[in-house]
């Protein structure tokens, strides 16, 4: 096959793997999006409280999520190496499940005190109480969610993302009626408000994991892995590898999620309208981010498979093809957010409420800022995924910290408070942080791809 055909084949393979991953991400994100939409029609306080609770959980769960995500990189390279991959991938999955389960213990104990944590961070007592109730309901479903993430990474490495996509779709299909019933009450159940939203998402996560295990047990190709075989026996060698790969991923996620969680807490120093507008803008920016995130997950698998097989040129080609796809999508997303920001914001609000117009106007402004950093967000998401395919996770974590916490947060604080720009200033700081991370990760990928030395092949890990 000539060079053009090779690149065409890589784009096709990446797209075939990426689109089910994208839909899986969107379905999983839709759980919290559904909570946001339903609670937005209950009231601004409920929406603001759930936003604080979500951001706190997302920040605190980063170590668990990073360890679960490591399964995608470890299983992909094991699959690429060939002989013995069935047993090797089973060991990788088992190690990721063990690591994730152990990390869940301190996470759950800490998040059970969410109300006290939010009060210590200066949040409004009413909002902190509601957020604490929401978080406790969410905690029920977190083990199921993380188990699903581990298996999703395994299926991506096996080039079989379809079952995870189907189960994620089932989860959101269940979450919508559950939200309507549990939040507003009915059929003999009183309205549960924020607690109902959390229980709905937890139930959906449980169905997704159990359904996926059932599908894998019935599938002839997947059943041979006996993915939970001898699960009770910890595999220390693979566990150490999972931790070595996963902890830096967790660090990167904590730094990235933490910056947006911090932004939500800073909004709490302003007013409930700022928190609600921030919630809307974050939800919309996260929807668009799910696409390059899925492409980045495909890049982890494609780069990892090539790296495991010792194909340096193939690994480089996989990374560049994925980055091009991510940038192409995010260009369109930028146009949508900038052009239709206010119309999008109003979808989240009850127009009959007195505070809806002000919240929508502020959210529309924040969406314009979000539109300006879409391209950078796409680049950093896919480049990060490509580097994970090489098990290159420590340096990207440090670069992420520089972009978000050395550049983004300080700039946002200065613009929001001393300069009086409020919520808009915080978001300008976020945009600057995302752009800096994108530049730094692209430079890292270029170095690993060998372009600084005039070669077009990644430097594979030892």
N, C-alpha and C positions, 0 to 999 in steps of 0.2 A: 504494500500500500504506500502511495506517495505521501509527502508531508501534509498536503492539503487534506487528503483523505484521512490521515491519522488524526489531525486536529478535529475534523468533522466527526469522526467516530468518538473522540473524547467528549466533545460538546454533547453529543447524543447520549452517551452513557451517563454523563453527569446529570443531564436533564431528566432522564428516566429514573435515576435514583433520587434526585432532589425533589421532584414535585410531590411524591407521597410524603416525604419528610416535611416539606413545607405545609402540606395540608394537616399532617399530624400536629405540627407546632401550632397552627392556627386553631385547631380543634381544642388543644390543651389550653391555649391562651383564652379561648372563648369561654372557658369555665369562669375565669375571673372577670372577663368582659361582661358576661351575662349577669354576674353579681352586680357589677357597676351599673349596668343599664337599669336593672330592676330596682336597686337601691336609690338610684337617681330620681326615680318616680315616687319613692317614699319620702325623701327629704334631703336637704343639703347636709344636715348633720350626719345622717346615716351614711351618705356617700363619702363625706369627709372622714368619718371614723373607719369605714372599711378601707379607704385608701391608706390611712396611716397603718392599719393592721396588715394589709397586703405588703406594703413596703418594708415593714419590720420583719415579716416572715421571709420575704424574698432575700433580704440582706442576711438574715441569720442562717438560712438554709444553704447558703453558698458552699460551705465545706462538704455537706452531704451531696449536693447536686454535682459538684466538681468530681467527687469520687465516683458517682454513678456515671457521669459522662465519660470518664476514663475508659470505660468498657468499649466505647466506639473505636478508640485508637488502638488499644491492646488487641482486641479481637481482629481488627482489620490487618494488622501486621502479621498476626498468627495465621490468618487465612491466606495471606500473600505468600508465606513461606512454603505452603503446600503440605508435604507429608506430615501426618499426625495432627492435622488441623482440627479434626472433630474433638479429640480429647483436649487439645490445647485451648480451643475456644470455650469449651465447657469450663475449664479451669479459670480462664479469664473472667467469665461471667460469674462464677462462684466467688472469686476473689472480690469482684466489684460489689456483689450483694453483701458479703461479709463486711467490707469496709464501710459501705453505706449504712448498714444496720448499726454498727458500732458508733458511727458518728451521729446517728439519730438520737441517742440517749441524752447527751448534753444539750442538743438542740431543743428537744421536747421539754426538758426541765426548765430551760431558760425561757422559752416562749410561753410556758404556762403562766409566767409572771409578766405578760405583755403590758397589762395596765400599769403596773408599778414602774416598768421600764419607760413607758411613754410619759408618765408623770415626772420621772426623774429628768427626762429630756425637755421638760418645760411645756408639755402639751396641755390643752384645755382638759380639765377633769372629766367633763361630760363626754367629750370625744374619746378620751383615754379609756373610760369605762366601757363604752360601746365597742371600741376597737379590741379590748381585751376579750370580750364575749365572742366576737367574730373570730379571733385568732384561735381560741380554744376549740371552736367548732371545726376550724380548718385542720387542726393538728391530727384529728382522727384519720384524715385521708392522706397524710404525707408519706407514711411507709408505702402505701399502694402507689402513689405518684412516683416515688424514687425507684421502686422496683420496675415500674413501666419504663422509666428512662434507661435503666440498665439493659432491658430486653430490646428496647428500640435501637440502641447502639449495636447490639449483637446482630439484629436483623439487617441493619444497614451494611455491616461488614459482610454479611452473607448475601447482599444485594437482593434482599427480600423485604422491602419496607412496607409492602401492602397490608399485612395483618395489623401492624401497629396503627396505620392510617385508619383502617376500618374500625378498630376498637376506640380510637380517639373520636371518630365520628359518632359512634354509639354513645360515648360519654357525654358529648355536648347535647345530643338528642334527648338524653335522659335529664340533663341538668336544667334545661329550659322549663319543662313542666314542674320539676321539683322546686325550682326557684319560685315559680308562681304560687305553688301550694304552700311551701314552708314559710316564705316571707310574708305573704298576705293572709295565710290561714285558709281553712275550708275543710269540708268533710270531717267535721268534729274537732279539728285542730285549731287552736288560737294562733293569731299572727305571731311569728317568731322574729321578724325583722332581720337584723344582721346575723343572728344565730342561725336562722333558717337558711340564709345565703351560704354560710360556711358549711352547714350540714349537707346542703345540696351538692356543693363541689366535692366534699369528702366522699359522698355516695358514688358520684360519677367516677372518681379516681379508683375506687374499689372495683367497680364494674369493669373499668378499662384493663386493670391488671389481671383480674381473674378471667376475664374473657380472652385476653391474649394468651394466657397459659393454656386455656382450653383449646384454642385454635392451634397452638404449637403442638399440643399433645396429639391432635388428630391429623396433622400434616405429615406425610411420609418423609419428606426431606428434612423437616425440622425435628421430627420425633427422634431421629437417630442420634441427635446431640445429647439426649437425656439431660436437659439443661439444669435440672435440679438434682441430678444424681449425686448421692453422697454429699449433699449440701452441708450436713452437720460436721464434715471434716474440713477444718480450715487448711488452706494451701498457703503456707507461709511465704514461699518463694514468689508466687503470683500476687499474694497480698502486698508484699513489699514493692513489687513493680507497680501495682495499681496505685499505691499511696505515692510513689515517686512521680508518677505521671499525673495523678489526680489532684494532689494537693496544690501544685501550681495552677492547675485549671480552676480549682476552688478559689485560690487567691485572686486570680483574674476576675472571676465572677463576683467575688465579694467586693472587689474594688469598683467594678462596673455597676453592679446592683446597688452597692452602698452609696454611690454618688447620687443615684436617682432617689434612693430612700432618704438620703440626707436632704435632698432638695424638697421632698415632701415634708420633712420635719421643719425645714426653714419656712415653708409655706404656712405651717402651723403657728409660726411667730407673727404672721401677718393677719390672716382672717380666714373664716370658713370658705368664703368665696374663692380665695386664692387656692386653697386646698382642692376644692371641687374643680376649678378650671385646670389645675395641674393634673388632676386625675383624668380628666377628659383628654388632655393633650398627650399624657403618657400612654393612655390606652391606644390612641390612634397611632402614635409613633411606634408603639410595640407591635401593632398589627403589621405595619409595613416592614418592621425589623424581622418578623417571623420568616419572611421570604429569604433574605440573605443568610439568616441563621440556618435555615434548611439547606441552602446551597453550601454553606460552610460545613454542615454535618456530612453532606455528600462528599465534599472535598476531603474531609478527614478520612472517610472510607476509601475514596479513590487514590489519594496520595498514600495512605497506609498500605493498601494492597500492592501498589507499585514498589513502595519502599521495602516491604517485606520480601518481595520477589527480587530485590536488588536492581530494579529498573529505575535508575536515577532520572533519565530523560522522561520516562513516563510519569514519574512523580511530579516533576516540574511542569509538564504539560497539563496534568490534572489540576494543579494549583492555579495556573494562569487561566485555564478555561473557566474554572469556577469563579474567579475574581471578575472576569469579563461579564459573566452572566449576572452576578450580583450588582455590579455597577449599572448595567442596562436596566434592570428592574427599578432600582432606586431613583434613577433619573425620572421615570414616570411618576413615582411616588412623590417626589419633590414637587412636581407640577400640581398634583392633586391637592396636597396639603396647603400649598401657597394659594392656589386659586379658589378652593372651596372650603376654607377653614371654618367660616361661621356656619355654613349650612351643615357641615359635619358635626360641629359642636352642639347644634340644636337637637340633633338626634338623641342626645343623651339626657335631655332635660324636658320636664313638663312645662310647656309654654304658659300654663295658667298660674304657675307659681310666681310670686312677686320678685324673687331673686334670680329668676331664670335669665332675664335679659342681660344683667350685669355679668353673670357667670359665663354666658355664651360669648359675649364680646371679649372678655379677657382670654377665654380658651382659644378663640379665633386668632388672637395675636400670638399666643404661645405656639399655635400650629404653624404659623408663618415661620417662626424661628426654627421649629422642628423641620420644616421643609428645607431650610437652608443647610442642615447638616445631614440630609438623607444620603447623599453620595458617600460622604465620609463614613457614615454608619455601615453602609453596605461593604465598603472596602475593609474596615476593621473586622467585621463579622466573618467574612469569607477568608481573609488572610489568616486570622486566628485559627479557623478550622483547618486550613491547609497545613499550618505549622504543627497542629496537634497530630496530623497524620504522620509526621516525622517524630512524634513524641517530644517535640520542642515546645516545652510549656513554661519553663522557669523564666527565661529572658522575656518572653511576651508578657508574663505577669508583671515584671518590673516596669516594662514600658507602659503597660496599662496604668500602673500606679502613678507614673510621672504625668501622663496626659490628663487623667481625671483629678488627681489630688494635688498636684503641684501647679497645674495650670487652671483646670476647670473650676474647682471649688473655690479657691481664693478669689478668682476673678468674679464669680457669681456673687460671693459675699460682698465684695466691694461695690459692685454695681447695684445690688439689691438694697443695701442699707445706707452706707455713707452717701452714695450718689442718688438714692431715693427712687430707683427704678422698680423696686418691689419684685413681683413675680417674673416680670419680663427680664430683669437683670439676672435673676437666678438662671433662667433658661438660656440667656446669652452665654453665661459661664459654662453651662452644660454643652452648648454647641461648640465652644472653643475646645473643651476637653475631648469631645468625640473626634474633632478634626486633628488634634495633636496625636491621639492614639492611632488614628488611621495612617498618618504619615510615618510614625515610628514602626508600626507593624509592617507596613509596606517595605520600608527599608530593611527590616529583618528578613522578610521573605525574599527580597531581591538578593540579599547576601547569601541566603541558603540556596537560592536557585542558581548561584554561580555567576550571575551577570556582572558582578563587580570584578570578576577575574576573566571575563570574556567567554564563559562557558554557559551552556543552556541546560544544565542538569543540577539537581539539588545535591548538596553534600549530605549523604545518607548517614544516619546514626550508626555508631559502631555496634 
